[in-house]
Amino acid sequence: MAPSAQAHRRSHSLLLLQKLLNQRDSASPLTLILDSLEQSAGPLVHEFISRAKTSKAKVVFVSLATVRRPRDADVFVKARGKPLKALASEIASHCAAARPPAVSSVSSHARGATPPSQKYLIVIDSLNALASGHGSQLLPAFFAGVISAAASLVAVYHSDVPVVLPRTATAGGEYEPHALTLLLHLATTVFRVSSLHQAVAVRRAQSRSLPEPEWGLREGREGVLVGLVKSSGHDNRDARRVDGLVVDMEMRRRSGRAVAEKFVLAGSAGITLLSDHPLFAGPQETGADGGGGAKDGAGDGEADTTFSLGLTDKQRKDREGIVLPYFDAQTDIGAGEGGRILYEMGREDDWDDEEDEI
């Protein structure tokens, strides 16, 4: 039996995410990860780094907020306080194999040689610091100086941290696009991470028609921020299944078409579609792809039950032959008198004289 469209879309989305995480065939030269106080991008960044080490790619970690070098990083570059141009040159020096001399590259291209086999993954832990220290208008030139055919860039941007432009910014800087707007325009893939625990709480509120809960800055509490909170009490029954984070992917193809999907990244459980998660897969979603719902070919919208709610052909014919009570009163008898209730008194009825006046 041929796979359904739902199963084909699921397989395609998972394969595309695997390709982006493995940085295979330069799938995304510039990957932007948006996180917040409620959910850090650390688990997703660690996934990128671990997969790069598995594929024997060299990891260059550019630190603007990280104190210690990550365990799997090959090169640790301290970028705070350095000019943007000097920082780009330092990063490019660690990816020297990715940038062969111009003369040799031209001759190699003429001979039809293959590109260098060594791959590089550049990770920047905070673009907010670069935008605040140098201005967003210098970021495109910086990206062009570090990204190449063999070097991909994965950068983190904190969406709830304000960007303060430096005093040395050029006149008219208030009319320039915001740093996040520029980054969203330049990025070939955007990942938005959020807490799975919070997504489950929002899902439960929507299913009960209750107001959606808020966290962090949107919570509106003065002097306090409530971020990731472990499940406790009544909600602890799902604490084991809530571990993980939601990854909202938006990948821009060369044709300009965007591919969007939501996933759940949960440590040992791996990566799954958000719609396939046990806390999100509803009866209507489960039955659509044949995963435990109604059987294929059930055209009556039958639910996933142990008995049949449909009708046989004989039952349909019997139902059509039933004459409903007061059926004659539904016909239009003219003069706007349609819809009258026709009632015939029985022997046991006691007629009230006052009803004659009605």
N, C-alpha and C positions, 0 to 999 in steps of 0.2 A: 504494500500500500504506500502511495506517495506521501511524503510528510506534508502536514498542513502548513498554511502560511504562517501561523503562529509559531510553530516549531522551527520553521526556516528563519524567521526573524530572530528568534532566541539564539539559535546557533550562530547566525551572522553577527549579532551584537557581542556575544562572548568572544568570538574569534577576533573581532576588531579591537576589543579591549586588551586581549592578550597581545596583539600586535603592537599596540601603543605602549603597554607596560614593558615589553621586551625591546622597544625601539628598533624593530626589525625593518630593514629597507628604508631607513630614515622616514618612518611613518609620520613623525611630527617633529620638525626642527625646533619649534618653540612651544613648549607645553606649560601652561599657566595653571597653578593650583590655588584656588581661593578657599581660605579657611577663616575661622573666627575664634572668639574666646570660648564658644561652646564646644567646638571640635577642632582640634589641631590637625594639620596636614602631615604630621609625623608618620603615622602608619602608612600612608600612601607613598611618601618619600622613601621610607624604608623599603617598600615593595619595589620601587624603581631601582634602588641601589642594589638590593639582593639579586634581582634579575640581571642587572648589568654585570655583577660579579660572576654569576653563573655562565653568562655568555662571554666571559673573559674580556669585558670592556673595561677601560680605565676610567675610574670615577674621580672627578675633580670637584671637591666640595668647597664652595665659596661661602665664607662665614661672615655674616653681619650681625647675627644675634646668637649664634651657637658658640659656646665656650670651649667645649672639648670636641676633638675630631671624632666623627662617627667611626664605628668599628670597621666597616667595609670600605671606607674612603681611602683611595690611594694617595691623593694629594689634598692637603688642607690649606686653603688660602685665606688669610685674614685680610678682609677687604675694608674694614672700617677705617675711615680717615684718609683713604688713598684716592687720588684723582681718578676720574672715571677712565680716562685714556690710558693711564698707567696700569690700572687694574685689568683692562682689556688686553693689554700687551702681556701682562704676567700670566693671565689665563691661557692666552694663545701659545705662550712658550711651553706650557705643559702639554699642549696638544700639537707639538711641532710636527709629528708624523701625519697629522690630519691636514697640514698646510705645506705641501711640497713647494719647492721654488717654482717661480712662474715659468722659467724656460723649460725645466724638466716636465712640468705639468702639460705644457703645450705639446712637447714632443711625444709624451706618453699618450696624450689624447689622439695625436695623429697616428700613432701606431696601434690605437685601439686597445691600450693596456687597461686592465681592471683597476678600480680605485683601491686605495690602501685597505688592507684587511683589518687593521687595528681600529676599533671603535672607541669613542669617548662619550662619557656622560657628564655634563656639567650641571651641578645642582647649586642654586642660589637660595639660601634659606629665608631671605626677606628682601623683596623689591621695594618695600616701603621706605627703607633706609636710603636706597639709591635715589628714589624719586624725591625724598625730602632733602637730601644733601646736594643733589645736582640738578634737579628739575626733570620733568618728564620729557622735555623736548630733546634731551640728549640720550634717552634710552634706545631709540632705533639705531643710532650709530654704534652704540655699545653692543647691541645684539648682533649687528652685522660684523663686528670685529671678533666675535667668539664663536659664532655658529658657522659650521662648514658642512661639507658632504659627509664627513666622518664624525662630527661632533654635534650632539643634540643638547639642547638646554631645557632643563626643568626648573622652573622658578616658582616660589611661593609668594603670594600677596595676601596680607591680612586685611580682609574686607571691612572690618570694623575699627581699624586704626587710622586716624586722620593723617593726611599728608600735609606737612607744613613746608611751604616753599622757602628756600633760602633767601636771605636779603640780597644776595648777588644776582638774583634772577633778573632777567632782562625786563625792560619796561613793557607794559602791556601783557605781562604774564597772566593776568586775571582772565584774559580772553582765550588763553590756550586751553585745549581739552584737558580734562582731569586725567590723572595718571592711570586710573583704572579703565577709563574709556579708551585711552590709547593702547593699553595692554590687551584689552579685549579685541581691539581691531587688529593687532599684530599677531596674536597667538593663533597657531594652527589647531590647537586642542585646548579646551578649557575644562578643568575638573573642579566642581564645587562639592566640597565635603561638608557633611553635617552629621550630627549624632543620631545613631540608630535608635537609641533610647527615647530621644525627643520625638523622632518621627513616629515611633510606635504610640507615644502618648497623644500626638496629634491625630493619628488614625483612630484611636479609641474615642477621642472626643467627637470626631466627625461622624462615627458610626452611631453615636448616641445623641447627635444633634446638640452638642454642648459647645460652649466657647472654647476655642483652641488655646492651650496654655502658651505662655511666653517665657523666654529665658534671656539671661544676660542683659544687654542694654535695653532690649524691648520690654523687659519685665517692669521697668519703671520704678525700681526701688532705689531710694537715695542712699548712696554710700555703700552699696553692696552689689556684688556681681555673683550670680548663681550660674555656674557653668555645668560641667559634667557632674552628675550626682548619681551614685550607685543606687540601684533599686533596693527598696527595703519594704518591710511590712507586707501589705496585701499584694504589691506589685512584684514581690520577690519570686513569685511562681514562674515568671518569664525572664528572670535575670540571666539565666544561662543562655537563653536564645536571643537576648537583646545585645550581647556583646558584639561590637563591630561599629562600622560607620557606613553612612550612605554616600555613594559617589555618583554625582550627577555629571555625566559625560556629554560634551558637545564637541564633535570633531568636524572641522571644515575641510572638505575635499577641494581638490584643485579646480573642479568645475564650479565651485561656489556653493554647492549643496551641503547642508549641515546634517550630520547624523547625531541624534540625541537619544540617550538611554540612561536609566538609573540602575545602579548596581549596589550590592552589599558586600563590603570587604570585611571578612570576619576571620582573622587569624588562621587557625587550623581548619576551619570550615571552608576556606577558600573564597572564591568569588562567585556570586550568583546574581541573577536578576532580582531587582526589588520586588517585582510581581510574583516571583517564585518563593519568596521568603514565607515561612509558615505563618507569621504574624500579619502578612499583607495579602496573601493569596485568598481571595474571597471565593464564594461558590460560583459567581459569574465568571471569574477569571480561570478557575480550575476547570470548569466545564468547557471553556472555549478551546483549550488545546488538547483535550482528551486525557488530562492527567487526573483521573479519578472522578470526573464529573459525568454528565449525561453521555450516553453512547452516541457514536457517530450515526447520523441519519435520523435522530429523534427530532422531528420537526415540530412537535407540539410544545417545546419549551419545558420538558419534563425536568424536575429537580432531581438531585442525587439522593434518592430514597430507596428503601428496600421493597417498595411496592410501586405499581404503575399508576400514574395519575391520568393516563390517556384514555381514550374511548375507542372501542372496537367499531367496525362498520355497522354491525347490528345495533349497537347502542346509539350511534349517531342517527340512524334511521328512526329508531324508537323515540329519540328526543325530538326530532323534527315533526313527528306525528302527534305530539302531545298538544292538546288544546288548553291553553292557559285560562284560569278563571277570569271572568269579566272580559273575555276576548272580544265579544261583540261590541262592547263600549268603546273600543279603540278605533272603530271605524267612524269616519266623518259622515254625520247624518244631516249636515247642512245647518245653516243659521247659527253657526258658532256653538253648536251643542255637542260637539265631539268631546269625548273624555268623561261622559256621564257614567255614574255607577248604577248599574241595573241590579236591582235587588228584589227578589221574590220572597214574600213572607211565608213562613212556615206555620204549622198549626200551633207550635209552642210559643210563637212570638207574641208579645204583648205590645200592641201599637199604642203609642202615646199621642194624644190629640194635639199636643203642642208641636209635634214634628210636622204636622200638616202646614204650619206657618213657615217652615223653613224652606 
